[in-house]
Amino acid sequence: MAKIGLVLEGGGSRGIYTAGVLDVFLENDIAVDGVIGVSAGAIHGCSYVSKQIGRSIGYAMKYSRDPRYMSLRSLLKTGDYVGVEFCYHELPEKLYPFDNDTFEASPIDFYVTCTDVESGQAVYQKCPSVRGNDIDWVRASASLPLFSRIVEIEGQKLLDGGIADSIPLKAFEKLGFERNIVILTRIAGYQKKPTSSMPLLRRSLKAYPKFLQTAQNRHNIYNQEVAYTEKEEREGNVCLIRPSEYLKVGRLERKPEKLQEMYELGRKDALAKLAEVKRFVEESKK
């Protein structure tokens, strides 16, 4: 019997696609042994483990235009485009409660991917809880350079996991998850190009040359990871789900109608591959 993993790419607001896929999984009792999420993938992966169908799209639709949720005002005032106090405390603790008890009782191993700004290397953190200060690991994974302050946890300085490892399939295989369902947020054929923001990154993060080196090479790392994921799919070790059509959704998209459209595409694509996903899970149990 092989351990089944669920690998969730990030992508900022595009990640609501993943939320649509995961809601279909929950509705159809698709169970895995472990989840590893990057940035938005980590955020939406939490709601999968806590079994809260519709939670991600629910709060996104309700608060996406709220300046406390995401705004230039928040960036200028606090250094974080995404409101830390609102998104990681007020929202999950009061306004749209996160089910910590179900998350902590789940047999699913949950990991988040961050980038250590001093080493430029990926960090894979197992999170048995996202209660209290533990939620900082999820926040660090989703903290975009230039739009977020560095998150410091136990002496480690961390930012967006997607800089060092956008698709941590190899990392999860090394952790013992031999067969994996991978959810990407870019269409087939997409090739990442060198980032145009390197001059800004060099100015704002000049104290971290190894991070800058990783950021400069990010497009190559990403494209290699996509190629590896597709190879693993051909060999039967991966079940791959990604957008079947291109939708123009910005990385920091706030328009509810665009978020809803991306979420519905995730649901549609998951339903189209549901029989394949079920076969993949059943075969892994043999």
C-alpha positions, -999 to +999 in steps of 0.1 A: +000+000+000+015+033-011+011+066+008-010+091-012+000+127-011-017+159-023+006+186-037-009+221-040+008+248-060+003+285-050-005+314-073-020+340-051-057+346-060-055+320-087-053+295-059-091+297-055-090+272-084-075+247-060-103+255-035-128+244-061-110+211-067-106+204-030-143+210-023-152+184-049-128+160-033-144+166+001-179+161-014-168+128-028-147+115+001-113+116-017-089+110+012-051+112+012-024+105+037-006+138+034-009+174+021+019+198+012+008+233+002+027+263-011+014+298-005-023+299-015-021+261-018-012+259+019-041+282+029-067+263+009-052+230+020-060+238+056-097+239+048-095+205+031-079+190+062-105+206+084-133+193+060-149+228+056-165+226+022-170+261+007-150+279+033-124+293+010-147+307-016-171+318+011-148+342+028-131+353-005-165+363-019-175+381+012-142+400+020-122+402-012-130+439-016-126+447+021-095+468+026-087+448+058-084+417+036-060+430+009-052+466+000-026+491-009-036+509+023-026+479+043+007+476+025+016+512+031+004+511+067+019+478+078+042+465+051+018+437+042-006+439+013-027+411+029-040+423+063-022+400+088-044+406+118-076+404+098-068+374+076-049+352+100-067+361+133-100+380+131-113+361+101-105+325+111-111+331+148-143+351+147-158+361+113-154+328+094-143+303+120-117+277+111-123+242+126-091+237+145-104+207+163-111+187+131-078+198+116-059+186+147-078+153+149-072+145+112-049+116+103-036+136+074+000+149+077+000+186+067+031+204+055+037+239+043+065+251+021+084+283+028+116+299+016+144+307+040+156+341+030+191+337+045+199+303+028+176+307-003+165+271+003+130+256+007+118+247+042+091+220+046+074+224+079+050+198+093+020+215+110-001+194+134-020+226+142-026+260+128-039+273+161-023+304+177+013+311+166+014+279+145-006+298+118+025+319+112+039+290+091+010+293+068+014+330+067+051+327+059+044+304+030+020+329+015+041+361+022+050+374-013+083+393-016+077+431-020+041+427-008+049+412+027+073+416+056+097+388+063+081+363+088+105+352+116+097+319+133+121+304+158+151+323+144+143+315+108+135+343+084+109+332+059+089+343+028+068+327+000+075+290-005+070+294-042+103+312-046+123+281-038+098+253-046+066+261-063+056+224-069+072+203-040+065+170-056+101+157-053+102+168-016+070+149-008+082+118-026+113+120-003+090+123+027+075+089+017+045+099-004+051+076-034+019+085-053+006+120-055-023+140-067-009+173-079-031+204-084-015+232-105-030+267-111-015+272-146-027+257-178-008+230-198+020+245-218+026+274-195+063+283-192+074+307-165+097+336-176+124+355-157+108+378-132+106+415-141+108+425-105+144+416-099+156+452-097+130+459-069+139+427-051+176+435-052+169+469-036+145+456-009+162+423-001+199+432-007+209+418+026+199+383+014+220+374-017+212+337-016+175+345-017+180+368-046+200+341-064+171+317-059+145+343-071+165+350-102+166+313-111+129+307-101+116+304-136+141+276-144+132+257-112+095+260-119+097+249-155+118+219-145+093+210-118+064+211-143+084+188-166+091+164-138+054+164-127+043+156-162+069+128-164+056+113-132+021+115-145+031+096-177+047+069-154+015+065-134+028+080-101+009+113-104-027+122-110-025+158-123-053+184-123-048+219-137-069+245-154-085+233-186-088+268-199-071+302-194-089+327-172-074+361-166-072+363-128-045+385-113-021+373-086-038+397-062-072+396-078-100+412-057-130+411-081-155+386-067-169+376-101-134+366-113-127+346-081-160+328-085-153+320-121-119+305-112-134+285-083-161+271-106-134+261-132-117+241-104-149+224-096-156+216-132-121+202-138-122+181-106-156+166-116-143+158-151-114+139-136-132+124-106-134+089-119-096+090-127-089+103-092-109+076-076-091+049-096-057+064-087-066+064-050-079+028-051-048+015-070-026+032-044-043+012-016-036-022-032 
